[in-house]
Amino acid sequence: MNELATTEYFRNDVLLKRPYIKLEWCQTALSKPFRREIQDDGRIRHWIFIAELNKYLRVVTLDDGVTVHNAFPDRRFKP
């Protein structure tokens, strides 16, 4: 697996707040998302179902679609 590109915010805030998030999940969300959507600000949301959490994980990238900026279990996501 290639090294995952991440923002400073993701490394220093998101992973500290949510240490259970696995980088492999983020990588899979980018390569094989259940759904992908472009936000108004150009960032891209990618969702993937994580059986371990029994929830959908939302992974938000910068507008390049590669650099991970945020990731969290999305309680409001409706498949």
C-alpha positions in Angstrom: 0.0 0.0 0.0 1.3 3.5 -0.9 1.7 5.9 2.0 -1.5 7.8 2.6 -1.3 11.5 2.0 -2.8 13.4 5.0 -3.2 17.0 6.2 -1.5 18.2 9.4 -5.1 18.6 10.9 -5.8 14.9 10.2 -2.5 13.8 11.8 -2.5 16.1 14.8 -6.2 16.4 15.6 -8.4 13.7 14.0 -6.2 10.7 14.8 -5.7 12.0 18.4 -9.5 12.4 18.9 -10.3 9.1 17.1 -7.3 6.8 17.6 -9.4 3.7 16.6 -9.5 5.0 13.0 -7.3 2.8 10.8 -5.4 4.2 7.9 -6.3 1.1 5.9 -10.0 2.0 6.2 -9.2 5.5 4.8 -7.2 4.0 1.9 -10.1 1.6 1.1 -12.6 4.5 1.2 -10.6 6.4 -1.4 -10.1 3.4 -3.7 -13.4 1.6 -3.4 -16.0 4.0 -1.8 -19.6 3.0 -1.3 -20.5 6.6 -2.3 -18.5 9.7 -3.2 -19.8 13.3 -3.1 -18.2 16.7 -3.8 -18.8 19.3 -1.1 -19.6 22.9 -1.9 -16.0 23.8 -0.9 -14.5 21.3 -3.3 -13.5 18.8 -0.8 -14.6 15.2 -1.5 -16.5 12.9 0.9 -16.0 9.1 0.6 -18.0 6.6 2.5 -17.3 3.0 3.3 -19.0 0.6 5.6 -16.8 -0.6 8.5 -18.1 -3.9 9.9 -15.8 -3.5 12.9 -17.7 -0.3 13.9 -21.0 -1.4 12.4 -21.2 2.1 10.9 -20.3 4.0 7.7 -17.0 5.9 7.9 -16.9 9.3 6.1 -13.4 10.1 4.9 -13.0 13.7 3.6 -10.2 14.6 1.2 -9.0 17.9 -0.1 -10.2 18.7 -3.6 -7.3 16.6 -5.0 -9.3 13.5 -3.9 -6.2 12.0 -2.4 -5.1 14.0 0.7 -7.1 12.8 3.8 -8.3 15.8 5.9 -11.0 14.2 8.2 -12.5 10.8 9.0 -15.3 9.8 11.4 -18.2 7.4 11.8 -21.1 9.1 10.1 -24.2 8.7 12.2 -26.4 10.5 9.7 -25.4 8.6 6.6 -28.3 6.8 4.9 -27.2 4.2 2.3 
